[in-house]
Amino acid sequence: MPVAVDPQSEFAHAVYQVMGAIPPGRVASYGQVAAQAGFLRHARFVGRLMGTLPRGSQLPWWRIIRGDGRSGMTGAAAQRQLDLLANEGVIALSGRISFSDYGAFH
């Protein structure tokens, strides 16, 4: 069973700050967000935390992708993420986004 992540924790607040700072047209991996938040090797917890965002949250969850450039979601949710990114000018080729072209952290 996956470990729950408290959305009120220090970790969550740090991740929310990093997530909110990713500009439109840029992406970051779960691992990059964790590292920028000061929690190396916590990429999976970033993903779990994103799954707890309340409906209507203004945090740009769609700018967080897997380290291989693909969506961390499946089906309609993955397509929605790619559509939101496309609206910001981020182009996915064969379902993959280039960090060298669109990465927020170099």
MOPAC internal coordinates of N, CA, C and O (Angstrom, degrees):
PM7 1SCF
backbone

  N    0.0000 0     0.00 0     0.00 0    0    0    0
  C    1.4624 1     0.00 0     0.00 0    1    0    0
  C    1.5365 1   108.88 1     0.00 0    2    1    0
  O    1.2310 1   119.83 1   -47.04 1    3    2    1
  N    1.3493 1   117.92 1   132.96 1    3    2    1
  C    1.4646 1   120.85 1  -179.69 1    5    3    2
  C    1.5266 1   111.80 1   -63.28 1    6    5    3
  O    1.2310 1   121.65 1   -33.83 1    7    6    5
  N    1.3197 1   114.44 1   146.17 1    7    6    5
  C    1.4571 1   120.74 1   176.97 1    9    7    6
  C    1.5262 1   108.30 1   -76.34 1   10    9    7
  O    1.2310 1   120.35 1   -46.09 1   11   10    9
  N    1.3149 1   116.93 1   133.91 1   11   10    9
  C    1.4600 1   121.41 1   178.46 1   13   11   10
  C    1.5262 1   110.06 1   -76.33 1   14   13   11
  O    1.2310 1   120.60 1   -31.51 1   15   14   13
  N    1.3141 1   116.46 1   148.49 1   15   14   13
  C    1.4576 1   122.06 1   176.98 1   17   15   14
  C    1.5156 1   107.37 1  -114.77 1   18   17   15
  O    1.2310 1   120.63 1   -55.57 1   19   18   17
  N    1.3224 1   116.41 1   124.43 1   19   18   17
  C    1.4651 1   121.94 1  -179.44 1   21   19   18
  C    1.5275 1   109.56 1   -71.54 1   22   21   19
  O    1.2310 1   119.54 1   -63.23 1   23   22   21
  N    1.3392 1   118.48 1   116.77 1   23   22   21
  C    1.4641 1   120.64 1  -178.94 1   25   23   22
  C    1.5263 1   113.57 1   -68.40 1   26   25   23
  O    1.2310 1   120.01 1   174.91 1   27   26   25
  N    1.3282 1   117.59 1    -5.09 1   27   26   25
  C    1.4657 1   121.61 1   178.01 1   29   27   26
  C    1.5320 1   111.98 1  -103.60 1   30   29   27
  O    1.2310 1   119.93 1  -177.96 1   31   30   29
  N    1.3270 1   117.73 1     2.04 1   31   30   29
  C    1.4635 1   121.89 1  -175.05 1   33   31   30
  C    1.5293 1   112.06 1   -75.42 1   34   33   31
  O    1.2310 1   121.34 1   -12.89 1   35   34   33
  N    1.3246 1   115.05 1   167.11 1   35   34   33
  C    1.4612 1   121.74 1   175.49 1   37   35   34
  C    1.5345 1   109.84 1   -60.13 1   38   37   35
  O    1.2310 1   120.85 1   139.30 1   39   38   37
  N    1.3276 1   115.99 1   -40.70 1   39   38   37
  C    1.4642 1   121.37 1   177.26 1   41   39   38
  C    1.5215 1   110.42 1   -57.86 1   42   41   39
  O    1.2310 1   120.50 1   131.06 1   43   42   41
  N    1.3220 1   116.66 1   -48.94 1   43   42   41
  C    1.4641 1   120.87 1  -178.14 1   45   43   42
  C    1.5240 1   111.28 1   -61.09 1   46   45   43
  O    1.2310 1   120.27 1   134.60 1   47   46   45
  N    1.3075 1   117.08 1   -45.40 1   47   46   45
  C    1.4671 1   119.38 1  -179.44 1   49   47   46
  C    1.5232 1   111.47 1   -63.03 1   50   49   47
  O    1.2310 1   120.40 1   140.76 1   51   50   49
  N    1.3384 1   116.84 1   -39.24 1   51   50   49
  C    1.4603 1   120.10 1   178.33 1   53   51   50
  C    1.5321 1   110.67 1   -65.40 1   54   53   51
  O    1.2310 1   120.14 1   137.51 1   55   54   53
  N    1.3258 1   117.34 1   -42.49 1   55   54   53
  C    1.4690 1   121.66 1   178.65 1   57   55   54
  C    1.5240 1   110.11 1   -64.36 1   58   57   55
  O    1.2310 1   120.00 1   136.56 1   59   58   57
  N    1.3269 1   117.60 1   -43.44 1   59   58   57
  C    1.4655 1   120.88 1   179.74 1   61   59   58
  C    1.5325 1   110.36 1   -60.00 1   62   61   59
  O    1.2310 1   120.18 1   140.58 1   63   62   61
  N    1.3277 1   117.27 1   -39.42 1   63   62   61
  C    1.4694 1   120.07 1   179.72 1   65   63   62
  C    1.5237 1   110.67 1   -64.17 1   66   65   63
  O    1.2310 1   120.62 1   134.36 1   67   66   65
  N    1.3279 1   116.42 1   -45.64 1   67   66   65
  C    1.4630 1   120.00 1   179.48 1   69   67   66
  C    1.5241 1   109.85 1   -63.91 1   70   69   67
  O    1.2310 1   120.51 1   133.87 1   71   70   69
  N    1.3089 1   116.63 1   -46.13 1   71   70   69
  C    1.4606 1   121.26 1  -179.02 1   73   71   70
  C    1.5296 1   110.78 1   -58.92 1   74   73   71
  O    1.2310 1   120.62 1   136.38 1   75   74   73
  N    1.3036 1   116.43 1   -43.62 1   75   74   73
  C    1.4579 1   121.05 1  -179.44 1   77   75   74
  C    1.5177 1   113.49 1   -68.22 1   78   77   75
  O    1.2310 1   120.31 1   159.79 1   79   78   77
  N    1.3324 1   117.02 1   -20.21 1   79   78   77
  C    1.4626 1   121.10 1  -178.03 1   81   79   78
  C    1.5302 1   113.26 1   -89.77 1   82   81   79
  O    1.2310 1   120.02 1   173.57 1   83   82   81
  N    1.3239 1   117.56 1    -6.43 1   83   82   81
  C    1.4664 1   119.62 1   179.09 1   85   83   82
  C    1.5282 1   107.62 1   -75.39 1   86   85   83
  O    1.2310 1   120.23 1   -60.94 1   87   86   85
  N    1.3292 1   117.16 1   119.06 1   87   86   85
  C    1.4650 1   119.27 1  -174.97 1   89   87   86
  C    1.5276 1   112.84 1   -74.02 1   90   89   87
  O    1.2310 1   120.57 1   -21.36 1   91   90   89
  N    1.3248 1   116.52 1   158.64 1   91   90   89
  C    1.4624 1   120.22 1   174.88 1   93   91   90
  C    1.5219 1   110.09 1   -55.41 1   94   93   91
  O    1.2310 1   121.08 1   -37.75 1   95   94   93
  N    1.3290 1   115.53 1   142.25 1   95   94   93
  C    1.4432 1   120.78 1   179.10 1   97   95   94
  C    1.5225 1   113.87 1    83.92 1   98   97   95
  O    1.2310 1   120.35 1  -173.18 1   99   98   97
  N    1.3233 1   116.95 1     6.82 1   99   98   97
  C    1.4649 1   122.48 1   179.60 1  101   99   98
  C    1.5136 1   109.52 1  -127.83 1  102  101   99
  O    1.2310 1   120.86 1   -23.84 1  103  102  101
  N    1.3327 1   115.96 1   156.16 1  103  102  101
  C    1.4639 1   121.56 1   178.85 1  105  103  102
  C    1.5209 1   109.28 1  -133.28 1  106  105  103
  O    1.2310 1   121.34 1   -16.93 1  107  106  105
  N    1.3228 1   115.04 1   163.07 1  107  106  105
  C    1.4621 1   122.12 1   174.16 1  109  107  106
  C    1.5183 1   107.61 1  -144.24 1  110  109  107
  O    1.2310 1   121.18 1   -27.52 1  111  110  109
  N    1.3130 1   115.34 1   152.48 1  111  110  109
  C    1.4646 1   119.33 1   177.02 1  113  111  110
  C    1.5278 1   109.31 1   -84.25 1  114  113  111
  O    1.2310 1   121.51 1   -16.85 1  115  114  113
  N    1.3182 1   114.71 1   163.15 1  115  114  113
  C    1.4609 1   119.95 1   176.22 1  117  115  114
  C    1.5301 1   109.75 1   -55.97 1  118  117  115
  O    1.2310 1   120.60 1   137.28 1  119  118  117
  N    1.3263 1   116.46 1   -42.72 1  119  118  117
  C    1.4645 1   121.19 1  -179.74 1  121  119  118
  C    1.5168 1   112.69 1   -65.53 1  122  121  119
  O    1.2310 1   120.27 1   140.57 1  123  122  121
  N    1.3251 1   117.09 1   -39.43 1  123  122  121
  C    1.4617 1   120.52 1   177.84 1  125  123  122
  C    1.5219 1   110.82 1   -64.58 1  126  125  123
  O    1.2310 1   120.42 1   138.80 1  127  126  125
  N    1.3123 1   116.81 1   -41.20 1  127  126  125
  C    1.4653 1   120.20 1   178.55 1  129  127  126
  C    1.5245 1   109.85 1   -62.66 1  130  129  127
  O    1.2310 1   120.60 1   134.23 1  131  130  129
  N    1.3263 1   116.45 1   -45.77 1  131  130  129
  C    1.4714 1   120.22 1   178.92 1  133  131  130
  C    1.5251 1   110.65 1   -58.94 1  134  133  131
  O    1.2310 1   120.45 1   133.68 1  135  134  133
  N    1.3305 1   116.74 1   -46.32 1  135  134  133
  C    1.4670 1   120.83 1  -179.40 1  137  135  134
  C    1.5211 1   111.53 1   -63.51 1  138  137  135
  O    1.2310 1   120.28 1   134.50 1  139  138  137
  N    1.3219 1   117.07 1   -45.50 1  139  138  137
  C    1.4671 1   120.79 1   179.18 1  141  139  138
  C    1.5288 1   111.67 1   -62.45 1  142  141  139
  O    1.2310 1   120.81 1   149.86 1  143  142  141
  N    1.3287 1   116.06 1   -30.14 1  143  142  141
  C    1.4731 1   121.06 1   179.02 1  145  143  142
  C    1.5217 1   111.72 1   -80.20 1  146  145  143
  O    1.2310 1   120.48 1   172.69 1  147  146  145
  N    1.3450 1   116.68 1    -7.31 1  147  146  145
  C    1.4553 1   120.27 1   179.07 1  149  147  146
  C    1.5152 1   114.18 1    92.17 1  150  149  147
  O    1.2310 1   120.42 1  -162.45 1  151  150  149
  N    1.3213 1   116.81 1    17.55 1  151  150  149
  C    1.4602 1   121.93 1  -178.34 1  153  151  150
  C    1.5332 1   109.67 1  -127.33 1  154  153  151
  O    1.2310 1   121.09 1  -105.83 1  155  154  153
  N    1.3304 1   115.52 1    74.17 1  155  154  153
  C    1.4608 1   119.96 1   178.60 1  157  155  154
  C    1.5163 1   110.30 1   -55.90 1  158  157  155
  O    1.2310 1   120.97 1   -32.58 1  159  158  157
  N    1.3178 1   115.75 1   147.42 1  159  158  157
  C    1.4638 1   123.21 1   176.19 1  161  159  158
  C    1.5348 1   113.34 1    63.82 1  162  161  159
  O    1.2310 1   120.34 1  -150.96 1  163  162  161
  N    1.3152 1   116.95 1    29.04 1  163  162  161
  C    1.4661 1   121.48 1   178.02 1  165  163  162
  C    1.5259 1   112.15 1  -118.92 1  166  165  163
  O    1.2310 1   120.53 1  -152.13 1  167  166  165
  N    1.3357 1   116.59 1    27.87 1  167  166  165
  C    1.4652 1   120.82 1  -176.95 1  169  167  166
  C    1.5237 1   112.22 1   -56.90 1  170  169  167
  O    1.2310 1   120.11 1   136.92 1  171  170  169
  N    1.3167 1   117.39 1   -43.08 1  171  170  169
  C    1.4682 1   119.63 1  -178.34 1  173  171  170
  C    1.5205 1   111.90 1   -64.67 1  174  173  171
  O    1.2310 1   120.87 1   147.61 1  175  174  173
  N    1.3213 1   115.94 1   -32.39 1  175  174  173
  C    1.4589 1   118.95 1   178.69 1  177  175  174
  C    1.5314 1   110.98 1   -70.64 1  178  177  175
  O    1.2310 1   120.57 1   149.14 1  179  178  177
  N    1.3329 1   116.52 1   -30.86 1  179  178  177
  C    1.4667 1   119.84 1   174.18 1  181  179  178
  C    1.5263 1   108.74 1   -61.81 1  182  181  179
  O    1.2310 1   120.55 1   134.44 1  183  182  181
  N    1.3208 1   116.55 1   -45.56 1  183  182  181
  C    1.4670 1   120.60 1   178.49 1  185  183  182
  C    1.5199 1   112.08 1   -60.94 1  186  185  183
  O    1.2310 1   120.75 1   136.28 1  187  186  185
  N    1.3109 1   116.18 1   -43.72 1  187  186  185
  C    1.4747 1   119.08 1   178.99 1  189  187  186
  C    1.5208 1   111.17 1   -64.61 1  190  189  187
  O    1.2310 1   120.56 1   140.59 1  191  190  189
  N    1.3220 1   116.54 1   -39.41 1  191  190  189
  C    1.4561 1   120.35 1   179.29 1  193  191  190
  C    1.5271 1   110.72 1   -64.19 1  194  193  191
  O    1.2310 1   120.68 1   140.04 1  195  194  193
  N    1.3201 1   116.31 1   -39.96 1  195  194  193
  C    1.4647 1   119.49 1   178.97 1  197  195  194
  C    1.5189 1   110.94 1   -62.11 1  198  197  195
  O    1.2310 1   120.58 1   148.31 1  199  198  197
  N    1.3111 1   116.50 1   -31.69 1  199  198  197
  C    1.4627 1   120.70 1   177.75 1  201  199  198
  C    1.5138 1   113.65 1   -68.98 1  202  201  199
  O    1.2310 1   120.16 1   168.08 1  203  202  201
  N    1.3335 1   117.31 1   -11.92 1  203  202  201
  C    1.4685 1   120.80 1   179.81 1  205  203  202
  C    1.5278 1   112.87 1  -103.20 1  206  205  203
  O    1.2310 1   120.44 1  -177.67 1  207  206  205
  N    1.3464 1   116.76 1     2.33 1  207  206  205
  C    1.4670 1   118.19 1   179.52 1  209  207  206
  C    1.5232 1   109.64 1   -60.05 1  210  209  207
  O    1.2310 1   120.42 1   -45.34 1  211  210  209
  N    1.3140 1   116.81 1   134.66 1  211  210  209
  C    1.4696 1   118.41 1   179.36 1  213  211  210
  C    1.5175 1   111.64 1   -67.59 1  214  213  211
  O    1.2310 1   121.14 1   -31.00 1  215  214  213
  N    1.3072 1   115.43 1   149.00 1  215  214  213
  C    1.4621 1   121.07 1   177.14 1  217  215  214
  C    1.5266 1   108.45 1   -55.32 1  218  217  215
  O    1.2310 1   120.84 1   -45.88 1  219  218  217
  N    1.3071 1   116.00 1   134.12 1  219  218  217
  C    1.4570 1   120.61 1   179.47 1  221  219  218
  C    1.5274 1   114.07 1    86.34 1  222  221  219
  O    1.2310 1   119.91 1  -174.92 1  223  222  221
  N    1.3280 1   117.78 1     5.08 1  223  222  221
  C    1.4602 1   120.93 1   178.21 1  225  223  222
  C    1.5226 1   109.31 1   -57.98 1  226  225  223
  O    1.2310 1   120.60 1   -36.89 1  227  226  225
  N    1.3154 1   116.46 1   143.11 1  227  226  225
  C    1.4610 1   121.67 1   179.14 1  229  227  226
  C    1.5273 1   112.46 1   -89.28 1  230  229  227
  O    1.2310 1   119.96 1   176.78 1  231  230  229
  N    1.3379 1   117.68 1    -3.22 1  231  230  229
  C    1.4590 1   120.58 1   178.39 1  233  231  230
  C    1.5340 1   109.78 1   -68.91 1  234  233  231
  O    1.2310 1   120.14 1   -44.09 1  235  234  233
  N    1.3201 1   117.34 1   135.91 1  235  234  233
  C    1.4703 1   121.23 1  -175.75 1  237  235  234
  C    1.5316 1   113.09 1   -79.58 1  238  237  235
  O    1.2310 1   120.70 1  -110.02 1  239  238  237
  N    1.3063 1   116.27 1    69.98 1  239  238  237
  C    1.4731 1   122.36 1  -179.13 1  241  239  238
  C    1.5155 1   112.36 1   -57.42 1  242  241  239
  O    1.2310 1   120.16 1   150.18 1  243  242  241
  N    1.3180 1   117.29 1   -29.82 1  243  242  241
  C    1.4665 1   121.96 1  -175.55 1  245  243  242
  C    1.5261 1   112.03 1   -69.31 1  246  245  243
  O    1.2310 1   119.45 1   167.19 1  247  246  245
  N    1.3286 1   118.66 1   -12.81 1  247  246  245
  C    1.4611 1   121.50 1   179.19 1  249  247  246
  C    1.5294 1   112.48 1   -86.83 1  250  249  247
  O    1.2310 1   119.88 1  -179.27 1  251  250  249
  N    1.3283 1   117.84 1     0.73 1  251  250  249
  C    1.4589 1   122.49 1   179.16 1  253  251  250
  C    1.5265 1   108.12 1  -105.15 1  254  253  251
  O    1.2310 1   121.24 1   -57.74 1  255  254  253
  N    1.3308 1   115.23 1   122.26 1  255  254  253
  C    1.4667 1   120.76 1  -177.11 1  257  255  254
  C    1.5324 1   109.54 1  -131.19 1  258  257  255
  O    1.2310 1   121.19 1    -6.55 1  259  258  257
  N    1.3110 1   115.32 1   173.45 1  259  258  257
  C    1.4628 1   120.08 1   178.53 1  261  259  258
  C    1.5297 1   110.67 1   -70.60 1  262  261  259
  O    1.2310 1   120.91 1   -18.09 1  263  262  261
  N    1.3013 1   115.86 1   161.91 1  263  262  261
  C    1.4593 1   121.61 1  -179.77 1  265  263  262
  C    1.5158 1   114.26 1   -63.53 1  266  265  263
  O    1.2310 1   120.20 1   160.29 1  267  266  265
  N    1.3379 1   117.21 1   -19.71 1  267  266  265
  C    1.4653 1   120.48 1   177.76 1  269  267  266
  C    1.5315 1   112.17 1   -91.09 1  270  269  267
  O    1.2310 1   120.34 1  -173.18 1  271  270  269
  N    1.3351 1   116.96 1     6.82 1  271  270  269
  C    1.4604 1   121.21 1   177.21 1  273  271  270
  C    1.5099 1   115.18 1    88.52 1  274  273  271
  O    1.2310 1   120.29 1  -178.96 1  275  274  273
  N    1.3226 1   117.04 1     1.04 1  275  274  273
  C    1.4766 1   120.64 1   179.87 1  277  275  274
  C    1.5225 1   111.02 1   -97.74 1  278  277  275
  O    1.2310 1   121.28 1   -16.38 1  279  278  277
  N    1.3062 1   115.15 1   163.62 1  279  278  277
  C    1.4616 1   120.79 1   174.93 1  281  279  278
  C    1.5194 1   109.48 1   -65.32 1  282  281  279
  O    1.2310 1   120.62 1   -34.27 1  283  282  281
  N    1.3026 1   116.41 1   145.73 1  283  282  281
  C    1.4567 1   121.22 1   175.52 1  285  283  282
  C    1.5139 1   111.75 1   -86.61 1  286  285  283
  O    1.2310 1   120.52 1  -175.80 1  287  286  285
  N    1.3206 1   116.61 1     4.20 1  287  286  285
  C    1.4573 1   121.99 1  -178.54 1  289  287  286
  C    1.5185 1   110.14 1  -112.88 1  290  289  287
  O    1.2310 1   120.94 1    -4.81 1  291  290  289
  N    1.3055 1   115.81 1   175.19 1  291  290  289
  C    1.4613 1   120.15 1   179.01 1  293  291  290
  C    1.5253 1   109.85 1  -127.44 1  294  293  291
  O    1.2310 1   121.28 1   -15.76 1  295  294  293
  N    1.3181 1   115.16 1   164.24 1  295  294  293
  C    1.4614 1   122.01 1   173.02 1  297  295  294
  C    1.5083 1   114.25 1    58.45 1  298  297  295
  O    1.2310 1   121.62 1    44.13 1  299  298  297
  N    1.3248 1   114.50 1  -135.87 1  299  298  297
  C    1.4663 1   121.40 1  -175.99 1  301  299  298
  C    1.5282 1   112.21 1   -62.89 1  302  301  299
  O    1.2310 1   120.03 1   145.88 1  303  302  301
  N    1.3280 1   117.55 1   -34.12 1  303  302  301
  C    1.4638 1   120.67 1   179.87 1  305  303  302
  C    1.5308 1   110.27 1   -65.39 1  306  305  303
  O    1.2310 1   120.30 1   138.58 1  307  306  305
  N    1.3347 1   117.04 1   -41.42 1  307  306  305
  C    1.4611 1   120.68 1   178.00 1  309  307  306
  C    1.5258 1   110.48 1   -64.36 1  310  309  307
  O    1.2310 1   120.23 1   138.14 1  311  310  309
  N    1.3129 1   117.17 1   -41.86 1  311  310  309
  C    1.4604 1   120.64 1   178.91 1  313  311  310
  C    1.5222 1   111.05 1   -64.87 1  314  313  311
  O    1.2310 1   120.38 1   140.86 1  315  314  313
  N    1.3261 1   116.89 1   -39.14 1  315  314  313
  C    1.4690 1   120.46 1   177.48 1  317  315  314
  C    1.5236 1   110.16 1   -62.14 1  318  317  315
  O    1.2310 1   120.60 1   137.24 1  319  318  317
  N    1.3358 1   116.46 1   -42.76 1  319  318  317
  C    1.4546 1   120.45 1   178.40 1  321  319  318
  C    1.5312 1   110.54 1   -60.26 1  322  321  319
  O    1.2310 1   120.10 1   132.51 1  323  322  321
  N    1.3246 1   117.41 1   -47.49 1  323  322  321
  C    1.4616 1   120.93 1   179.57 1  325  323  322
  C    1.5257 1   111.68 1   -63.38 1  326  325  323
  O    1.2310 1   120.30 1   144.20 1  327  326  325
  N    1.3282 1   117.03 1   -35.80 1  327  326  325
  C    1.4703 1   120.79 1   177.73 1  329  327  326
  C    1.5341 1   110.84 1   -66.45 1  330  329  327
  O    1.2310 1   120.61 1   136.69 1  331  330  329
  N    1.3367 1   116.45 1   -43.31 1  331  330  329
  C    1.4691 1   119.92 1   178.72 1  333  331  330
  C    1.5261 1   110.70 1   -63.28 1  334  333  331
  O    1.2310 1   120.64 1   139.29 1  335  334  333
  N    1.3249 1   116.38 1   -40.71 1  335  334  333
  C    1.4633 1   120.10 1   177.35 1  337  335  334
  C    1.5276 1   110.94 1   -65.81 1  338  337  335
  O    1.2310 1   120.04 1   138.41 1  339  338  337
  N    1.3259 1   117.53 1   -41.59 1  339  338  337
  C    1.4705 1   120.99 1   178.29 1  341  339  338
  C    1.5226 1   110.54 1   -60.44 1  342  341  339
  O    1.2310 1   120.14 1   143.10 1  343  342  341
  N    1.3304 1   117.34 1   -36.90 1  343  342  341
  C    1.4639 1   121.09 1   177.25 1  345  343  342
  C    1.5291 1   111.73 1   -62.69 1  346  345  343
  O    1.2310 1   120.50 1   158.22 1  347  346  345
  N    1.3384 1   116.65 1   -21.78 1  347  346  345
  C    1.4613 1   121.61 1   178.01 1  349  347  346
  C    1.5317 1   111.51 1   -97.57 1  350  349  347
  O    1.2310 1   120.33 1  -175.20 1  351  350  349
  N    1.3311 1   116.97 1     4.80 1  351  350  349
  C    1.4539 1   121.16 1   178.13 1  353  351  350
  C    1.5159 1   115.09 1    91.63 1  354  353  351
  O    1.2310 1   119.97 1  -172.87 1  355  354  353
  N    1.3386 1   117.66 1     7.13 1  355  354  353
  C    1.4633 1   121.61 1   179.19 1  357  355  354
  C    1.5239 1   108.71 1   -87.02 1  358  357  355
  O    1.2310 1   120.97 1   -58.23 1  359  358  357
  N    1.3117 1   115.74 1   121.77 1  359  358  357
  C    1.4560 1   121.67 1  -177.33 1  361  359  358
  C    1.5247 1   110.25 1  -102.15 1  362  361  359
  O    1.2310 1   121.07 1   -52.59 1  363  362  361
  N    1.3230 1   115.57 1   127.41 1  363  362  361
  C    1.4647 1   121.38 1   175.32 1  365  363  362
  C    1.5193 1   107.96 1  -101.82 1  366  365  363
  O    1.2310 1   120.62 1   -54.35 1  367  366  365
  N    1.3046 1   116.42 1   125.65 1  367  366  365
  C    1.4610 1   121.54 1   175.86 1  369  367  366
  C    1.5167 1   108.24 1  -102.35 1  370  369  367
  O    1.2310 1   120.78 1   -59.55 1  371  370  369
  N    1.3177 1   116.11 1   120.45 1  371  370  369
  C    1.4724 1   122.15 1  -176.79 1  373  371  370
  C    1.5281 1   110.87 1    54.70 1  374  373  371
  O    1.2310 1   121.03 1  -141.85 1  375  374  373
  N    1.3275 1   115.63 1    38.15 1  375  374  373
  C    1.4637 1   120.91 1   177.02 1  377  375  374
  C    1.5179 1   114.68 1    78.69 1  378  377  375
  O    1.2310 1   120.34 1  -171.36 1  379  378  377
  N    1.3345 1   116.96 1     8.64 1  379  378  377
  C    1.4579 1   121.46 1  -176.65 1  381  379  378
  C    1.5247 1   110.74 1  -121.28 1  382  381  379
  O    1.2310 1   121.36 1   -40.87 1  383  382  381
  N    1.3336 1   115.01 1   139.13 1  383  382  381
  C    1.4677 1   121.07 1   179.49 1  385  383  382
  C    1.5222 1   108.35 1  -108.02 1  386  385  383
  O    1.2310 1   120.69 1   -44.69 1  387  386  385
  N    1.3055 1   116.29 1   135.31 1  387  386  385
  C    1.4629 1   122.55 1  -178.85 1  389  387  386
  C    1.5252 1   110.42 1   -82.35 1  390  389  387
  O    1.2310 1   121.09 1   -59.01 1  391  390  389
  N    1.3358 1   115.52 1   120.99 1  391  390  389
  C    1.4611 1   119.60 1   176.00 1  393  391  390
  C    1.5233 1   110.95 1   -69.26 1  394  393  391
  O    1.2310 1   120.07 1   150.28 1  395  394  393
  N    1.3275 1   117.48 1   -29.72 1  395  394  393
  C    1.4612 1   118.68 1   179.44 1  397  395  394
  C    1.5236 1   111.07 1   -68.82 1  398  397  395
  O    1.2310 1   120.09 1   151.26 1  399  398  397
  N    1.3241 1   117.43 1   -28.74 1  399  398  397
  C    1.4689 1   120.55 1   177.89 1  401  399  398
  C    1.5276 1   112.96 1   -89.30 1  402  401  399
  O    1.2310 1   120.16 1   144.56 1  403  402  401
  N    1.3272 1   117.31 1   -35.44 1  403  402  401
  C    1.4734 1   120.79 1  -169.88 1  405  403  402
  C    1.5246 1   115.07 1  -124.86 1  406  405  403
  O    1.2310 1   120.04 1  -177.12 1  407  406  405
  N    1.3157 1   117.53 1     2.88 1  407  406  405
  C    1.4586 1   120.17 1  -176.55 1  409  407  406
  C    1.5173 1   113.07 1   -65.67 1  410  409  407
  O    1.2310 1   120.91 1   -40.86 1  411  410  409
  N    1.3199 1   115.86 1   139.14 1  411  410  409
  C    1.4595 1   121.71 1   178.82 1  413  411  410
  C    1.5145 1   111.53 1   -81.13 1  414  413  411
  O    1.2310 1   120.12 1   151.90 1  415  414  413
  N    1.3312 1   117.37 1   -28.10 1  415  414  413
  C    1.4654 1   121.88 1  -176.58 1  417  415  414
  C    1.5253 1   109.13 1  -121.52 1  418  417  415
  O    1.2310 1   120.53 1   -58.24 1  419  418  417
  N    1.3037 1   116.58 1   121.76 1  419  418  417
  C    1.4811 1   120.56 1  -179.06 1  421  419  418
  C    1.5027 1   110.05 1  -112.10 1  422  421  419
  O    1.2310 1   120.10 1   180.00 1  423  422  421

